[in-house]
Structures are given as C-alpha cells and as structure tokens.
Amino acid sequence: MPQAAQHALEEAVLEAQAIERRQVADGTRSSRAHRHDRHRLDHLHRRIFLLLAPRIQHLTARYGLRDMEDDARQACAIAIHRAVQSYDRAKASFSTHVTWAMRGELQSLRHRVRLDQRDSAKAAGVHTVSLEGLSTGEGQAVYEIVDDASLERVEQAASDMTTRRALTRLMDRIDSPEHERGIVLEALFERESRQELPAKERERRRQIVRRTFRNCAKAAMSQ
C-alpha cells in the first residue's frame, strides 16, 4: 500500500476509534450530536473500505473466491469493522492488523463453501460441486432442492408471530397478570411441550385461558 494511502487509512481508523469511545463515554450528549457522530462514523468506515479495496480484491483472488465476490466483500467488511475496534497502534500498523483479520474471515468463508479445501476432506476424497455448474445450458438446472414443508412452516411461523403480538397487545389492555399471560401463551404456542399436570391444575388453567380470551374479545370489540 502506498505511503499516502496508509497514512490516510491510519488517520481514518484513529478518528473512528475516537468517535466510538466518545459515544460510549458520554451518554449526556444531544441526539443531534449523536446523529452527527453516526454519520461521520459511517463516512469513515466507507473511506476505510475504499482504501482497502485493492487488498480485498487481492485476498479474494488468493483464497479462490472470485466466483463469490459479494460474500467475500461482506466477510472483509466484518473483518474491517472488528479490526477498527480492536486496533492498537502501539503493536502494529493498521494495514497489517486488518490484513490478518480479513485473511481469517476469508479462510473461514472458504472452509464453509469449499469443503474439499479441508485436510480431512482431501483425505476422504471429498469434492465440492456447484449446482449452477450442473446445468443443461438452457438456463435449467439438472438438480433442484425442494422442501415441500417449508411454505407451511413459514406460514405457520408468521401466523404464530402475528397472533402472539395481537394477543399481547390485547392482554396489555386488560392488564392481565404476568403468570396468566404465560399460561395463555403456553396453551396457544407450546402445546407439544406442555407437561402433564394434575386434573385440578389443568382445570384452573383452562378457566384462566377461557377468561382471558373472553376479556380479550371484549377489548377487541371496544376498539
């Protein structure tokens, strides 16, 4: 890296660290000052990323990840953010510090997506195959991964989340006790894991659920 670029990089990192320390130490500053610091910090991180762009491209090619440059850039962005937070100028230059951080993230990425790069995989003769490479040449893949139950699970999860939020808001309006809320939510969403209870306790819970639903219905009708 040229000397001028390295100097600009060090200045941007040190300023970013100073802003982060100021935000942590001074909680009494105005929201306007905090917004100004946040905008300045975002600008500094973009500048740091741009200054390191040639090194990111070099490391991406070195680790054989040119076919997934977006993932490699995200991994490097994570490494840069962590390096800015942990940098100590008394120990090394930032360019050296961040290079080791990016190498670690890219190596981790390569091991996740290139399983055959591991020593254990090489010994077992494992080879990674791209599904995009297994195509007919007409835009249609030879293999397709289908999860028939995924749509049902997603719809059920979305329904449960909506129901939970609506019920919680209604119970807030009727000022339901905390322990009764837990019983009602358990009855709705944790039927599979509900443990066996004595008959008297089951009846008590059933009455709580019925009363809560009745009160929630009244609260909903009053809206």
C-alpha positions in Angstrom: 0.0 0.0 0.0 1.4 3.5 -0.9 2.6 5.6 2.0 0.0 8.3 1.4 -2.9 5.7 1.4 -1.5 4.0 4.5 -1.3 7.4 6.3 -4.9 8.2 5.3 -6.0 4.8 6.5 -4.4 5.3 9.9 -6.0 8.7 10.3 -9.5 7.4 9.4 -9.1 4.5 11.8 -8.0 6.6 14.7 -10.8 9.1 14.2 -13.3 6.3 14.1 -12.0 4.9 17.3 -12.2 8.3 18.9 -15.8 8.8 17.9 -16.7 5.3 19.2 -15.0 6.0 22.5 -16.8 9.3 22.8 -20.2 7.7 22.2 -19.6 5.1 24.9 -18.2 7.5 27.5 -20.6 10.5 27.1 -24.2 9.5 27.3 -25.4 13.0 28.0 -24.8 14.5 24.6 -27.7 15.6 22.5 -29.4 13.4 19.9 -28.2 15.8 17.2 -24.6 15.3 18.3 -25.0 11.6 18.3 -26.5 11.7 14.8 -23.6 13.8 13.6 -21.1 11.3 15.1 -23.0 8.4 13.5 -22.9 10.0 10.0 -19.3 10.8 10.4 -18.5 7.2 11.6 -20.4 5.8 8.6 -18.4 8.0 6.3 -15.1 6.9 7.9 -16.0 3.2 7.5 -16.8 3.7 3.9 -13.5 5.5 3.4 -11.6 2.7 5.2 -13.3 0.1 3.0 -12.4 2.0 -0.2 -8.8 2.4 0.8 -8.6 -1.3 1.4 -10.4 -2.3 -1.8 -7.3 -3.3 -3.7 -6.2 -5.5 -0.8 -9.7 -7.0 -0.6 -9.5 -7.9 -4.3 -6.1 -9.4 -3.9 -7.1 -11.6 -0.9 -10.3 -12.6 -2.6 -8.4 -14.0 -5.6 -5.7 -15.5 -3.3 -8.3 -17.5 -1.4 -10.1 -18.6 -4.7 -13.3 -16.8 -4.0 -13.6 -14.7 -7.2 -16.9 -16.6 -8.0 -18.5 -15.2 -4.8 -17.1 -11.7 -4.6 -20.2 -10.4 -2.8 -19.8 -12.9 0.1 -16.0 -12.2 0.2 -16.7 -8.4 0.4 -19.1 -8.9 3.3 -16.6 -11.1 5.1 -14.0 -8.5 4.7 -16.3 -5.7 5.9 -16.9 -7.7 9.1 -13.2 -8.2 9.5 -12.5 -4.4 8.9 -15.2 -3.4 11.5 -13.7 -5.8 14.1 -10.2 -4.6 13.3 -11.1 -1.0 13.8 -12.5 -1.8 17.2 -9.5 -3.9 18.3 -6.7 -1.9 16.7 -3.7 -0.8 18.9 -1.3 1.4 17.0 1.5 0.5 19.6 1.5 -3.1 18.4 1.3 -2.9 14.6 0.2 -0.8 11.7 -3.4 -1.0 10.9 -2.8 -2.4 7.4 -1.0 -5.4 8.9 -3.7 -5.8 11.6 -6.6 -5.6 9.3 -4.9 -7.9 6.7 -4.7 -10.7 9.3 -8.3 -10.1 10.2 -9.5 -10.3 6.6 -7.4 -13.4 6.0 -9.1 -15.1 8.9 -12.6 -14.3 7.7 -11.9 -15.3 4.1 -10.4 -18.6 5.2 -13.4 -19.2 7.4 -15.7 -18.4 4.4 -13.7 -20.7 2.1 -13.9 -23.6 4.6 -17.7 -23.1 4.7 -18.3 -23.1 1.0 -15.3 -25.1 -0.2 -15.5 -28.2 2.0 -12.9 -30.0 -0.2 -10.2 -27.5 0.9 -10.0 -29.0 4.4 -7.3 -31.6 5.1 -9.9 -34.1 6.3 -12.0 -33.7 3.1 -8.9 -34.1 1.0 -8.0 -37.3 2.8 -11.6 -38.6 2.2 -11.6 -37.5 -1.4 -14.5 -35.1 -1.0 -15.2 -32.7 -3.9 -17.4 -29.6 -3.9 -19.8 -29.4 -6.8 -21.6 -26.2 -7.8 -25.3 -26.7 -8.6 -25.1 -23.8 -11.0 -22.4 -25.7 -12.9 -24.7 -28.7 -13.3 -27.0 -27.0 -15.9 -28.3 -28.1 -19.3 -27.0 -24.9 -20.9 -30.6 -23.7 -21.4 -30.9 -21.9 -18.0 -32.4 -25.0 -16.3 -30.6 -26.8 -13.5 -30.2 -30.5 -13.6 -30.8 -30.7 -9.8 -33.3 -28.7 -7.8 -33.6 -28.7 -4.0 -37.2 -28.7 -2.9 -38.6 -28.5 0.6 -42.3 -29.2 0.4 -42.9 -28.4 4.0 -41.0 -25.1 4.0 -44.0 -23.0 2.9 -46.3 -24.5 5.5 -43.7 -23.9 8.2 -43.1 -20.3 7.2 -46.8 -19.6 7.1 -47.3 -21.2 10.5 -44.5 -19.2 12.0 -45.8 -15.9 10.5 -49.3 -16.7 11.8 -48.0 -17.5 15.3 -46.0 -14.3 15.4 -49.0 -12.2 14.3 -51.2 -13.9 16.8 -48.7 -13.6 19.6 -48.3 -9.8 19.0 -52.1 -9.2 18.8 -52.8 -11.2 21.9 -50.0 -9.5 23.8 -51.4 -6.1 22.9 -54.9 -7.2 24.0 -53.7 -8.6 27.3 -51.9 -5.3 27.9 -55.3 -3.5 27.6 -57.0 -5.8 30.1 -54.0 -5.7 32.5 -53.6 -9.5 32.7 -51.3 -10.8 35.4 -47.9 -12.0 34.2 -48.4 -15.6 35.2 -51.7 -15.8 33.4 -50.1 -14.4 30.3 -47.6 -17.3 30.4 -50.4 -19.8 30.8 -52.4 -18.4 27.8 -49.3 -18.3 25.5 -48.3 -21.8 26.5 -51.8 -23.0 25.7 -51.5 -21.4 22.2 -48.0 -22.0 21.2 -46.4 -24.7 23.3 -48.9 -27.5 23.2 -46.3 -30.0 22.1 -44.1 -29.3 25.1 -46.8 -28.9 27.8 -46.1 -31.3 30.6 -48.7 -33.5 32.3 -50.4 -31.7 35.2 -52.9 -32.8 37.9 -56.6 -32.6 36.9 -57.2 -29.7 39.3 -54.3 -27.6 37.8 -55.4 -28.4 34.2 -58.9 -27.1 35.0 -57.6 -24.0 36.7 -55.5 -23.2 33.6 -58.4 -23.9 31.3 -60.5 -21.4 33.2 -57.7 -18.8 33.0 -57.5 -19.3 29.2 -61.2 -19.0 28.7 -61.5 -15.9 30.9 -58.5 -14.2 29.2 -59.9 -14.9 25.7 -63.3 -13.6 26.8 -61.7 -10.4 28.1 -59.5 -10.0 25.0 -62.6 -10.4 22.8 -64.3 -7.5 24.8 -61.2 -5.4 24.4 -61.1 -6.1 20.7 -64.8 -5.2 20.2 -64.3 -1.9 22.1 -61.6 -0.7 19.5 
